[in-house]
Amino acid sequence: MPKKGAFVIDDIDFNILDILKNNSRMTSSEISKMVHLSVPSVSDRIRKLERNGVISSFTVKLGREHMGQNCIVFIFVQIQGSSETSHFRNTIIQSPQVLECHHISGEYDYLLKVAVDQLSQLEDFITNTLKANHNVVRSNTIFILSTLKEE
């Protein structure tokens, strides 16, 4: 049960979110026809979802293969000690090849999703960005063969 005064998302809000996840450029007018509400009601709901942090941004989904980023990999990274953590994080988040960086539990410390054009660029990234001056104990690279679902 939600806390008193807490923001509650109803079925219509979930429906609006599903519509926006599929096409964030959809207008309030188009959404209103799909959820059977007035345009001002839909606009108000979207503003409330934004204001309450449910919607953090409207974005585009890139066709990586059309951008020449044909090689997508996940890299598990283990770092020795915590003295390099800040430097590692700053380097990784500034790297254009890194699409995602997650601090994880278990055997490894981080999970990276990396996109490059070709294997030589991946080798350069691993050698000169990932393992350079970060006390990386080891890494494990997993190549993505195909993607069945991505949100």
GROMACS elastic network, one bead per residue, 0.5 to 0.9 nm:
[ bonds ]
;  ai    aj funct       b0    kb
    2     5     6  0.82589   500
    2     6     6  0.62811   500
    2     7     6  0.81255   500
    2     8     6  0.72936   500
    3     6     6  0.52528   500
    3     7     6  0.85629   500
    4     7     6  0.88692   500
    5     8     6  0.87539   500
    7    48     6  0.88304   500
    7    49     6  0.89628   500
    7    52     6  0.72114   500
    9    12     6  0.80220   500
    9    13     6  0.57543   500
    9    14     6  0.69292   500
    9    49     6  0.83741   500
   10    13     6  0.52798   500
   10    14     6  0.64090   500
   10    15     6  0.87454   500
   11    14     6  0.50291   500
   11    15     6  0.61415   500
   11    16     6  0.86519   500
   12    16     6  0.61971   500
   12    17     6  0.85896   500
   12    35     6  0.68712   500
   13    16     6  0.50348   500
   13    17     6  0.61470   500
   13    18     6  0.86360   500
   13    42     6  0.88751   500
   13    45     6  0.69899   500
   13    46     6  0.80790   500
   13    49     6  0.80359   500
   14    18     6  0.61785   500
   14    19     6  0.86481   500
   15    18     6  0.51329   500
   15    19     6  0.63042   500
   15    20     6  0.87121   500
   15    34     6  0.89565   500
   15    35     6  0.72419   500
   16    19     6  0.51149   500
   16    20     6  0.62037   500
   16    21     6  0.85854   500
   16    31     6  0.70115   500
   16    32     6  0.89001   500
   16    34     6  0.87383   500
   16    35     6  0.73688   500
   16    42     6  0.80556   500
   16    45     6  0.85325   500
   16    46     6  0.78788   500
   17    20     6  0.50725   500
   17    21     6  0.59976   500
   17    22     6  0.86475   500
   17    46     6  0.85414   500
   17    49     6  0.88841   500
   17    55     6  0.82234   500
   18    21     6  0.50789   500
   18    22     6  0.64224   500
   18    23     6  0.87396   500
   19    22     6  0.53575   500
   19    23     6  0.62924   500
   19    24     6  0.76588   500
   19    26     6  0.78363   500
   19    31     6  0.73551   500
   19    34     6  0.87783   500
   20    25     6  0.74020   500
   20    26     6  0.66997   500
   20    31     6  0.85879   500
   20    58     6  0.83794   500
   21    24     6  0.60158   500
   21    58     6  0.87946   500
   21   151     6  0.81661   500
   22    26     6  0.89356   500
   23    26     6  0.57130   500
   23    60     6  0.85757   500
   24    27     6  0.83900   500
   24    58     6  0.58964   500
   24    59     6  0.67480   500
   24    60     6  0.75310   500
   25    58     6  0.81014   500
   25    59     6  0.87368   500
   25    60     6  0.88685   500
   26    29     6  0.81999   500
   26    30     6  0.63489   500
   26    31     6  0.67666   500
   27    30     6  0.52294   500
   27    31     6  0.62633   500
   27    32     6  0.85137   500
   28    32     6  0.58563   500
   28    33     6  0.87060   500
   28    38     6  0.88196   500
   28    39     6  0.56718   500
   28    40     6  0.79741   500
   28    41     6  0.89229   500
   28    42     6  0.59546   500
   28    43     6  0.58696   500
   28    46     6  0.85697   500
   29    32     6  0.51097   500
   29    33     6  0.66466   500
   29    38     6  0.79399   500
   29    39     6  0.52898   500
   29    40     6  0.87624   500
   29    42     6  0.80703   500
   29    43     6  0.87260   500
   30    33     6  0.54824   500
   30    34     6  0.67164   500
   30    39     6  0.84450   500
   31    34     6  0.50831   500
   31    35     6  0.62437   500
   31    36     6  0.82409   500
   31    37     6  0.83727   500
   31    39     6  0.79219   500
   31    42     6  0.72074   500
   32    35     6  0.53099   500
   32    36     6  0.55180   500
   32    38     6  0.56550   500
   32    39     6  0.53835   500
   32    40     6  0.86766   500
   32    41     6  0.80322   500
   32    42     6  0.59886   500
   32    43     6  0.87849   500
   33    36     6  0.51577   500
   33    37     6  0.68379   500
   33    38     6  0.79506   500
   33    39     6  0.83997   500
   34    37     6  0.81016   500
   35    38     6  0.88975   500
   35    42     6  0.85019   500
   37    40     6  0.83193   500
   37    41     6  0.62628   500
   37    42     6  0.65156   500
   38    41     6  0.52208   500
   38    42     6  0.63897   500
   38    43     6  0.87105   500
   39    42     6  0.51850   500
   39    43     6  0.61332   500
   39    44     6  0.85520   500
   40    43     6  0.50297   500
   40    44     6  0.60050   500
   40    45     6  0.85524   500
   41    44     6  0.50947   500
   41    45     6  0.61804   500
   41    46     6  0.86698   500
   42    45     6  0.50879   500
   42    46     6  0.62014   500
   42    47     6  0.86358   500
   43    46     6  0.51654   500
   43    47     6  0.62064   500
   43    48     6  0.86714   500
   44    47     6  0.51237   500
   44    48     6  0.62062   500
   44    49     6  0.86328   500
   45    48     6  0.50857   500
   45    49     6  0.61557   500
   45    50     6  0.86333   500
   46    49     6  0.50358   500
   46    50     6  0.62341   500
   46    51     6  0.85741   500
   46    55     6  0.80844   500
   47    50     6  0.50596   500
   47    51     6  0.59929   500
   47    52     6  0.85370   500
   47    55     6  0.88787   500
   48    52     6  0.59947   500
   48    53     6  0.84939   500
   48    54     6  0.85051   500
   48    55     6  0.89802   500
   49    52     6  0.53167   500
   49    53     6  0.62810   500
   49    54     6  0.50579   500
   49    55     6  0.56034   500
   49    56     6  0.86722   500
   50    53     6  0.51938   500
   50    54     6  0.58411   500
   50    56     6  0.62814   500
   50    57     6  0.79869   500
   51    54     6  0.77186   500
   51    55     6  0.79598   500
   51    56     6  0.87847   500
   52    55     6  0.77368   500
   52    56     6  0.89628   500
   53    56     6  0.56168   500
   55    58     6  0.76740   500
   61    64     6  0.88996   500
   61   151     6  0.87319   500
   62    65     6  0.87115   500
   62    66     6  0.83565   500
   62    67     6  0.81341   500
   63    66     6  0.54685   500
   63    67     6  0.67068   500
   63    69     6  0.87875   500
   64    67     6  0.50049   500
   64    68     6  0.64282   500
   64    69     6  0.51107   500
   64    70     6  0.67323   500
   64    72     6  0.88796   500
   64   115     6  0.81600   500
   65    68     6  0.52137   500
   65    69     6  0.53624   500
   65    70     6  0.51776   500
   65    71     6  0.86086   500
   65   117     6  0.88948   500
   66    69     6  0.74146   500
   66    70     6  0.84218   500
   67    70     6  0.81449   500
   67   117     6  0.85415   500
   68    71     6  0.86347   500
   68   116     6  0.78075   500
   68   117     6  0.54081   500
   68   118     6  0.86640   500
   69    72     6  0.71900   500
   69   115     6  0.57176   500
   69   118     6  0.76055   500
   70   115     6  0.73541   500
   70   116     6  0.65909   500
   70   117     6  0.53604   500
   70   118     6  0.69105   500
   71   114     6  0.81821   500
   71   115     6  0.57356   500
   71   116     6  0.52938   500
   71   117     6  0.58277   500
   71   118     6  0.60330   500
   71   119     6  0.72240   500
   71   122     6  0.82258   500
   71   143     6  0.76538   500
   71   144     6  0.76772   500
   71   145     6  0.89509   500
   72   113     6  0.71644   500
   72   114     6  0.56950   500
   72   116     6  0.65622   500
   72   117     6  0.86711   500
   72   142     6  0.88546   500
   72   143     6  0.64492   500
   72   144     6  0.57852   500
   72   145     6  0.84214   500
   73   112     6  0.80493   500
   73   113     6  0.58025   500
   73   114     6  0.53239   500
   73   115     6  0.65551   500
   73   116     6  0.86131   500
   73   122     6  0.88786   500
   73   141     6  0.65609   500
   73   142     6  0.55025   500
   73   144     6  0.55632   500
   74   111     6  0.67288   500
   74   112     6  0.54585   500
   74   114     6  0.62660   500
   74   140     6  0.81800   500
   74   141     6  0.57884   500
   74   142     6  0.50840   500
   74   143     6  0.65406   500
   74   144     6  0.75091   500
   75   110     6  0.80679   500
   75   111     6  0.56748   500
   75   112     6  0.50268   500
   75   113     6  0.64780   500
   75   114     6  0.74872   500
   75   139     6  0.65051   500
   75   140     6  0.54998   500
   75   142     6  0.61744   500
   75   143     6  0.86934   500
   76   108     6  0.61374   500
   76   109     6  0.74794   500
   76   110     6  0.58088   500
   76   112     6  0.64593   500
   76   138     6  0.82826   500
   76   139     6  0.53144   500
   76   140     6  0.50333   500
   76   141     6  0.64448   500
   76   142     6  0.82159   500
   77   108     6  0.55717   500
   77   109     6  0.58358   500
   77   110     6  0.50784   500
   77   111     6  0.62804   500
   77   112     6  0.77738   500
   77   130     6  0.86655   500
   77   136     6  0.69294   500
   77   137     6  0.78205   500
   77   138     6  0.61392   500
   77   140     6  0.67615   500
   77   141     6  0.88425   500
   78   107     6  0.74816   500
   78   110     6  0.66920   500
   78   135     6  0.86649   500
   78   136     6  0.58191   500
   78   137     6  0.55364   500
   78   138     6  0.54365   500
   78   139     6  0.62183   500
   79    82     6  0.76104   500
   79    84     6  0.76910   500
   79    85     6  0.76422   500
   79    88     6  0.88028   500
   79   108     6  0.78359   500
   79   109     6  0.65857   500
   79   110     6  0.84373   500
   79   134     6  0.72367   500
   79   135     6  0.56848   500
   79   137     6  0.53470   500
   79   138     6  0.73254   500
   79   139     6  0.89401   500
   80    83     6  0.83170   500
   80    84     6  0.78671   500
   80    85     6  0.89784   500
   80   134     6  0.84062   500
   80   135     6  0.55285   500
   80   136     6  0.61967   500
   80   137     6  0.57636   500
   81    84     6  0.69955   500
   81    85     6  0.78328   500
   81   135     6  0.79530   500
   82    85     6  0.51601   500
   82    86     6  0.80865   500
   83    86     6  0.73472   500
   83    87     6  0.83200   500
   84    87     6  0.53932   500
   84    88     6  0.59305   500
   84    89     6  0.85428   500
   84   133     6  0.83129   500
   84   134     6  0.56861   500
   84   135     6  0.67304   500
   85    88     6  0.50923   500
   85    89     6  0.60535   500
   85    90     6  0.85951   500
   85   134     6  0.78123   500
   86    89     6  0.51738   500
   86    90     6  0.61784   500
   86    91     6  0.85891   500
   87    90     6  0.52305   500
   87    91     6  0.61496   500
   87    92     6  0.85865   500
   87   133     6  0.88126   500
   87   134     6  0.71938   500
   88    91     6  0.52317   500
   88    92     6  0.60863   500
   88    93     6  0.86368   500
   88   130     6  0.79932   500
   88   133     6  0.84355   500
   88   134     6  0.57721   500
   88   135     6  0.88348   500
   89    92     6  0.51886   500
   89    93     6  0.60995   500
   89    94     6  0.85524   500
   89   101     6  0.85985   500
   90    93     6  0.54684   500
   90    94     6  0.63026   500
   90    95     6  0.87767   500
   91    94     6  0.53694   500
   91    95     6  0.63440   500
   91   129     6  0.75490   500
   91   130     6  0.83334   500
   92    95     6  0.51765   500
   92    96     6  0.85330   500
   92    97     6  0.88300   500
   92    98     6  0.67717   500
   92   101     6  0.75630   500
   92   112     6  0.87343   500
   92   129     6  0.78667   500
   92   130     6  0.75691   500
   93    96     6  0.79270   500
   93    98     6  0.70307   500
   93    99     6  0.86985   500
   93   100     6  0.82771   500
   93   101     6  0.73803   500
   94    97     6  0.88767   500
   94    98     6  0.81186   500
   95    98     6  0.56565   500
   95    99     6  0.86871   500
   95   129     6  0.81127   500
   96    99     6  0.74054   500
   96   114     6  0.87974   500
   96   115     6  0.86515   500
   97   113     6  0.84509   500
   97   114     6  0.53885   500
   97   115     6  0.52907   500
   97   116     6  0.61899   500
   97   122     6  0.88518   500
   97   125     6  0.79410   500
   98   101     6  0.70814   500
   98   112     6  0.66727   500
   98   113     6  0.58717   500
   98   115     6  0.65472   500
   98   116     6  0.89581   500
   99   112     6  0.74739   500
   99   113     6  0.53890   500
   99   114     6  0.55569   500
   99   115     6  0.68394   500
  100   111     6  0.79795   500
  100   112     6  0.55693   500
  100   114     6  0.72093   500
  101   110     6  0.68200   500
  101   111     6  0.57948   500
  101   113     6  0.65525   500
  101   114     6  0.89080   500
  102   109     6  0.84572   500
  102   110     6  0.54578   500
  102   111     6  0.50872   500
  102   112     6  0.64060   500
  102   113     6  0.87784   500
  103   108     6  0.88627   500
  103   109     6  0.58804   500
  103   111     6  0.65638   500
  103   112     6  0.89549   500
  104   107     6  0.88140   500
  104   108     6  0.69822   500
  104   109     6  0.53944   500
  104   110     6  0.53803   500
  104   111     6  0.67419   500
  105   108     6  0.68282   500
  105   109     6  0.63936   500
  105   110     6  0.81855   500
  106   109     6  0.71799   500
  108   111     6  0.77473   500
  108   138     6  0.85846   500
  108   139     6  0.81855   500
  114   122     6  0.83578   500
  115   122     6  0.81867   500
  116   119     6  0.75232   500
  116   120     6  0.88991   500
  116   121     6  0.61282   500
  116   122     6  0.62247   500
  116   125     6  0.89039   500
  117   120     6  0.84759   500
  117   121     6  0.67504   500
  117   122     6  0.81880   500
  118   121     6  0.55575   500
  118   122     6  0.67108   500
  119   123     6  0.61933   500
  119   124     6  0.85684   500
  120   123     6  0.50382   500
  120   124     6  0.61840   500
  120   125     6  0.86309   500
  121   125     6  0.60920   500
  121   126     6  0.86038   500
  122   125     6  0.50121   500
  122   126     6  0.61343   500
  122   127     6  0.84651   500
  123   126     6  0.52132   500
  123   127     6  0.59995   500
  123   128     6  0.82768   500
  124   127     6  0.51994   500
  124   128     6  0.56010   500
  124   129     6  0.74233   500
  125   128     6  0.54785   500
  125   129     6  0.50390   500
  125   130     6  0.62018   500
  125   131     6  0.84749   500
  126   129     6  0.58287   500
  126   131     6  0.59875   500
  126   132     6  0.82650   500
  126   139     6  0.89309   500
  127   130     6  0.61714   500
  127   131     6  0.54235   500
  127   132     6  0.64337   500
  128   131     6  0.63078   500
  128   132     6  0.52367   500
  128   133     6  0.88873   500
  129   132     6  0.54705   500
  129   133     6  0.83940   500
  129   134     6  0.87794   500
  130   133     6  0.82468   500
  130   134     6  0.71960   500
  130   136     6  0.75790   500
  131   134     6  0.59242   500
  131   135     6  0.70626   500
  131   136     6  0.56030   500
  131   137     6  0.86024   500
  131   138     6  0.86448   500
  131   139     6  0.88242   500
  132   135     6  0.78129   500
  132   136     6  0.81429   500
  133   136     6  0.80247   500
  134   137     6  0.88960   500
  135   138     6  0.89405   500
  136   139     6  0.73632   500
  144   147     6  0.71732   500
  147   150     6  0.69797   500
